[in-house]
């Protein structure tokens, strides 16, 4: 075997070894990425299920809209975001502002993770798209007011997350895989049809 042939064989062997190592590294990176995404999604789920988050969610859901009607609360919230002296308010108003910010910040952080690909968008939205849209509906007026008061686009990553979620909902009216059979289910207790929007409006 000539020296030239030996060098050629050695070069090819080196290429094969490098290529094999590169493929192995890519596979390992994919597994690592999947593992990181699973950990991130589980961590987000744990945050949403924490007692602090659920308590804050309950306050926002039941009290925020009514509290926003108070001029004193709006003055308090505006002064807070502007770093101005705060008017004296009750503990209830302080709780509402604090909990609204807590919920908004949680979804703002998730929006950042989704935007930068740390968490897979489709995986996350398959589970949380409807929730994201509902929570934004609860906070939208508060966020709009706080943006005007601060003179900046607060919670813009939360807003981006809502845009992603609304697009997902339009494109995935049914998230069940197309073509897959469904299980036959029977409810023995008939339920009245869901009221239409007109029915809900007529009830006041």
Buried (B, 14 or more C-beta within 10 A) or exposed (E): EEEEEEEEEEEEEEEEEEEEEEEEEEEEEEEEEEEEBEEBBEEBEEEBEEEEBEEBBEBBBEBBEEBBEBEEBBBBBBBBBEEEEEBEBEEEBBBBBEBBBBBBEBBBBBBBBBBEEEBBBEBBBEEBBEEBBEBBEBBEEBBEBBBEBBEEEBBBBBBBBBEBBBEBBEEEEEEEEEEEEEEEEEEEEEEEEEEEEEEEEEEE
